[in-house]
């Protein structure tokens, strides 16, 4: 049950018929995992916390570096040298003390992830390498945890969602094992607002997953180009030969 203070705090969301009090209560009771507290994870975590998510689990084994501050807006100059999850938790606590935040500052193996996801409503993948993305996809398929995937590099970004339900595709239906070339921001550069846009869209997808509002990007890869401010959508389907979901 929402308190009077929460009803006031989230009143602009509650006004929306697709959310209402019922949807806000779902957000308040939800547990979301965010993997990666960098450029994507920063806005995703901040918007989910301020939207009223009851519990966030933040996972990242990296520390804040000065070069991160251009785009990783959950951190600040006083965070340099701190674990990213510690810095992120401090920012979230200042934004919304209603949100319970757990942190994990190491890389989890498949078994550990599987155990963690036993009571999770959605996982938001904000990492920057295929190895971790493939692992998260396998675990989310096993546990039937909705997975919101985003990526960004240079001026471009991508977004898609996997609900792991029957007859819907998974991440490896879109990218196979030959997708082994990881492009990182350190190697190729990125414009800060691009990761902000994609990370915010990931937060929005997670809110929709939890509340049931709108339509999710299932079987649909949304592409964003910051140079001409265009969005394109590419349809994809479940692969019969997918090693994970078929």
C-alpha positions as CSV (number, residue, x, y, z in Angstrom):
1,X,0.0,0.0,0.0
2,X,1.4,3.4,-1.0
3,X,1.9,6.0,1.7
4,X,0.5,9.6,1.5
5,X,4.0,10.7,0.8
6,X,4.5,8.2,-2.0
7,X,1.1,9.2,-3.6
8,X,2.4,12.8,-3.7
9,X,5.9,11.8,-4.9
10,X,4.7,9.7,-7.8
11,X,1.5,11.7,-8.5
12,X,2.5,12.7,-12.1
13,X,2.9,9.0,-13.0
14,X,-0.2,7.9,-11.1
15,X,-2.2,10.4,-13.2
16,X,-1.4,8.3,-16.3
17,X,-4.2,5.7,-16.9
18,X,-1.7,3.1,-18.0
19,X,0.0,3.2,-14.6
20,X,-2.6,4.6,-12.0
21,X,-2.2,3.5,-8.4
22,X,-2.2,-0.2,-9.3
23,X,0.8,0.2,-11.6
24,X,2.6,2.4,-9.1
25,X,2.1,-0.3,-6.4
26,X,3.6,-2.8,-8.9
27,X,6.7,-0.6,-9.3
28,X,6.9,-0.2,-5.6
29,X,7.0,-4.0,-5.1
30,X,9.3,-4.7,-8.0
31,X,12.9,-5.8,-7.9
32,X,15.1,-4.9,-10.9
33,X,18.7,-5.9,-11.6
34,X,21.0,-3.5,-13.5
35,X,24.3,-5.0,-14.9
36,X,26.8,-2.2,-15.7
37,X,26.8,1.2,-14.0
38,X,28.4,3.1,-16.8
39,X,26.9,5.3,-19.5
40,X,23.7,3.2,-20.0
41,X,23.3,2.1,-16.4
42,X,23.6,5.6,-15.0
43,X,20.3,7.0,-16.4
44,X,18.6,3.6,-16.3
45,X,19.3,3.3,-12.5
46,X,18.4,7.0,-11.8
47,X,15.1,6.9,-13.7
48,X,14.1,3.5,-12.2
49,X,14.8,4.7,-8.7
50,X,12.9,7.9,-9.1
51,X,10.0,6.1,-10.8
52,X,9.5,4.2,-7.5
53,X,11.1,0.8,-8.1
54,X,11.1,-0.8,-4.7
55,X,14.5,-2.6,-5.0
56,X,17.5,-2.2,-7.3
57,X,20.4,-4.6,-7.4
58,X,23.4,-2.9,-9.0
59,X,26.2,-5.1,-10.5
60,X,29.6,-3.8,-11.7
61,X,33.2,-4.7,-10.9
62,X,34.8,-1.5,-12.1
63,X,35.8,1.8,-10.4
64,X,35.0,5.3,-11.4
65,X,37.6,7.0,-13.7
66,X,37.8,10.6,-14.7
67,X,37.1,9.7,-18.3
68,X,33.8,8.2,-17.2
69,X,32.3,11.5,-16.0
70,X,31.6,12.8,-19.6
71,X,28.7,10.3,-19.9
72,X,28.2,8.3,-16.7
73,X,26.1,10.9,-15.0
74,X,25.3,8.9,-11.8
75,X,29.0,9.5,-10.8
76,X,30.7,12.8,-10.0
77,X,34.3,14.0,-9.5
78,X,34.2,12.9,-5.8
79,X,33.4,9.4,-7.0
80,X,36.7,8.9,-8.8
81,X,38.4,5.8,-7.5
82,X,35.3,4.4,-5.8
83,X,33.5,1.3,-6.9
84,X,30.9,2.2,-9.4
85,X,28.2,0.4,-7.5
86,X,29.1,2.3,-4.3
87,X,29.0,5.7,-6.1
88,X,25.7,4.8,-7.8
89,X,24.1,3.8,-4.6
90,X,25.1,7.1,-3.0
91,X,23.4,9.0,-5.8
92,X,20.3,6.9,-5.7
93,X,20.0,7.3,-2.0
94,X,20.1,11.0,-2.4
95,X,17.4,10.9,-5.2
96,X,15.0,8.5,-3.5
97,X,15.4,6.9,-0.1
98,X,12.3,4.8,-0.7
99,X,14.4,2.7,-3.1
100,X,16.3,-0.2,-1.5
101,X,19.7,-0.6,-3.2
102,X,21.9,-3.7,-3.1
103,X,25.3,-3.7,-4.7
104,X,27.6,-6.4,-6.1
105,X,31.1,-5.3,-7.0
106,X,32.3,-8.5,-8.7
107,X,31.4,-10.5,-11.8
108,X,28.9,-13.3,-11.2
109,X,29.0,-16.7,-12.7
110,X,26.0,-18.3,-14.4
111,X,25.0,-20.2,-11.2
112,X,25.2,-17.0,-9.1
113,X,23.1,-15.1,-11.6
114,X,20.5,-17.8,-11.7
115,X,20.1,-17.7,-7.9
116,X,19.9,-13.9,-7.9
117,X,17.1,-13.8,-10.5
118,X,14.8,-16.1,-8.6
119,X,12.8,-13.1,-7.3
120,X,13.5,-10.4,-10.0
121,X,10.9,-8.7,-12.2
122,X,13.4,-7.5,-14.9
123,X,17.1,-7.4,-15.7
124,X,18.5,-4.4,-17.5
125,X,21.6,-5.2,-19.5
126,X,23.9,-2.2,-19.6
127,X,27.2,-4.1,-20.1
128,X,29.7,-3.6,-22.9
129,X,30.7,-7.1,-24.0
130,X,29.2,-10.0,-25.8
131,X,30.4,-12.6,-23.3
132,X,28.4,-11.1,-20.5
133,X,25.4,-10.4,-22.7
134,X,25.3,-14.1,-23.8
135,X,25.5,-15.2,-20.2
136,X,22.7,-12.9,-19.1
137,X,20.6,-14.1,-22.0
138,X,21.1,-17.8,-21.0
139,X,20.2,-17.1,-17.4
140,X,17.2,-15.0,-18.1
141,X,15.9,-17.7,-20.5
142,X,16.3,-20.3,-17.7
143,X,14.6,-18.2,-15.1
144,X,12.1,-16.6,-17.6
145,X,13.2,-13.1,-16.4
146,X,12.4,-10.3,-18.9
147,X,15.7,-8.8,-20.3
148,X,16.0,-5.2,-21.5
149,X,19.1,-4.9,-23.7
150,X,20.8,-1.7,-24.8
151,X,24.0,-0.6,-26.4
152,X,25.6,2.6,-27.7
153,X,28.8,3.6,-29.5
154,X,29.9,6.8,-31.3
155,X,26.6,8.5,-32.4
156,X,24.5,5.3,-32.5
157,X,22.4,3.3,-30.1
158,X,20.3,0.1,-30.0
159,X,17.5,-1.2,-27.8
160,X,15.4,-4.4,-27.7
161,X,13.5,-6.4,-25.1
162,X,13.2,-10.1,-24.5
163,X,10.3,-11.5,-22.4
164,X,11.6,-15.1,-22.7
165,X,8.1,-16.4,-23.3
166,X,7.3,-19.2,-25.7
167,X,7.7,-18.4,-29.4
168,X,9.5,-15.2,-28.7
169,X,13.2,-14.7,-29.7
170,X,16.1,-14.4,-27.3
171,X,19.4,-12.4,-27.6
172,X,21.1,-15.2,-29.4
173,X,18.4,-15.2,-32.0
174,X,19.6,-11.7,-32.8
175,X,23.4,-12.1,-32.3
176,X,25.0,-15.5,-32.7
177,X,28.3,-16.8,-31.3
178,X,30.2,-15.3,-34.2
179,X,29.4,-11.8,-32.9
180,X,32.7,-11.7,-31.1
181,X,34.0,-8.2,-31.9
182,X,33.3,-6.0,-28.9
183,X,33.4,-2.2,-29.6
184,X,33.9,-0.2,-26.5
185,X,33.6,3.5,-25.9
186,X,37.3,3.6,-24.9
187,X,38.3,2.3,-28.3
188,X,35.7,4.1,-30.5
189,X,34.4,7.1,-28.5
190,X,30.8,8.0,-27.8
191,X,28.7,11.2,-27.4
192,X,27.4,11.4,-23.9
193,X,23.7,12.1,-24.7
194,X,23.5,9.0,-26.9
195,X,24.0,6.7,-24.0
196,X,21.7,8.9,-22.0
197,X,18.9,8.4,-24.6
198,X,19.4,4.6,-24.8
199,X,19.7,4.1,-21.0
200,X,16.5,6.2,-20.4
201,X,14.7,4.0,-23.0
202,X,15.9,0.9,-21.1
203,X,14.4,2.3,-17.9
204,X,11.1,3.0,-19.8
205,X,11.0,-0.5,-21.2
206,X,11.5,-1.9,-17.7
207,X,8.7,0.2,-16.3
208,X,6.4,-1.1,-19.1
209,X,7.5,-4.7,-18.3
210,X,6.5,-4.2,-14.7
211,X,3.3,-2.2,-15.2
212,X,2.1,-3.9,-18.4
213,X,1.7,-0.5,-20.1
214,X,2.1,0.0,-23.8
215,X,3.9,-2.3,-26.2
216,X,7.4,-3.7,-25.6
217,X,10.2,-3.9,-28.2
218,X,9.8,-7.7,-28.6
219,X,11.2,-9.1,-31.9
220,X,12.1,-5.5,-32.8
221,X,15.5,-3.8,-32.7
222,X,15.2,-0.1,-32.3
223,X,18.2,1.8,-33.9
224,X,19.0,5.4,-33.0
225,X,21.3,7.7,-35.0
226,X,22.2,10.8,-33.2
227,X,23.7,12.5,-36.3
228,X,20.4,12.9,-38.0
229,X,18.1,12.2,-34.9
230,X,16.4,9.3,-36.6
231,X,14.9,6.1,-35.2
232,X,14.5,2.9,-37.3
233,X,13.1,-0.5,-36.3
234,X,14.2,-3.9,-37.6
235,X,12.1,-6.9,-37.1
236,X,13.7,-10.2,-36.1
237,X,12.3,-13.6,-35.2
238,X,13.0,-16.7,-33.1
239,X,15.7,-18.9,-34.8
240,X,14.9,-22.6,-35.1
241,X,18.6,-23.4,-34.6
242,X,19.1,-21.0,-31.6
243,X,21.3,-22.8,-29.0
244,X,19.5,-21.1,-26.1
245,X,15.8,-20.9,-26.8
246,X,15.1,-23.6,-29.4
